[in-house]
Amino acid sequence: MLAGEWFVAASKADSTGKLDHGIDLIEKYREAFSRQHGLIFAAWRAKDFTQALVQLHFFFVSLDRMNDGLTIVAEKLGGDVAKFVATINFEDYKDARNHFEHLDDRLFGTKRNAPEPITEGDATRLVHYGLSGKYQQFAWGKKSVDISEKFVAMYLDYVAKAHELTKAALKL
């Protein structure tokens, strides 16, 4: 579908431009999301763990911006789009993004937004970054999120389904 068709249909449905912006966010970040996932594990395999974390941060940014777009589209179109978008909660992924962006609030010894300590055996400690290449998970504090290829495929299927419902709602 041509971008112009989307724009015209979105403008008819919402003259504020917010719907078009939501659709645009999804399209802008969809490819970046997939690319960043590949870059995370390429850096991991190269044992460049710092770079893996940098790429992971941008992976979370891409995911979060697409979720922002999905939220806007659901809010503006309602109906089946809103029902579908509400079927999965990605708040832990937003928390993971925020963990990177507000690290100064989370450093050891601070109280504000500090990760919850975990206890393993007799030792209690804070986990600021726990990236597992083997299990493809990112952990901080007591939280963890799946960053596996299976998650990426599931998320992209979710976005594709929302896209189809958006097309139907806009009669495209």
C-alpha positions, 0 to 999 in steps of 0.5 A: 500500500502506498504511503499516500493512501494511508495518509489520506485514509488516516486524515479522513479518520482523524483530522488532527494528524495523530492517527497518521503519526501513530501509523508512521511510528510503527512503520519507522521502527519496525525494520529497526526493531528486527535489525537491532535484534540481529545486532545484539546477538552479533555483538554477543557472539563477538564477545563485545558485551558493551556493544550488545547492551547498546544495541539492546537499548536501541532494540527496546527504544524501537519496541517502545516507539512501535508500542506508542504508535499502536497505542495511538492507533488503538485510541484513535480507531477504537473497536477491533484495533483497540481490543486487539492491541490491548491483548498483550501488555509490554510494560516490562519492555518499557521498564527495560528501556527506562532502566537504560535511560535513567541509569543514574537513578538506579546506581548502587546505593540510590533509592529512586527507581533502584532495582529490587535486590535478589537473593541467591543462596545466602547472597543478596545483590542488585542486578543492574544488567543481566543479559543472557545470550544463551537464554536470550533474556534481559534481567534487571532487579527481579524483572526479566524480559524475553528478547529471543527470536521467538519473541521477535517473531511473535511481536512482529506477527502482533504488529502485522495483525494490528496493521491488518485491523487498521487497514480494515478500520480505514477501509483500505 
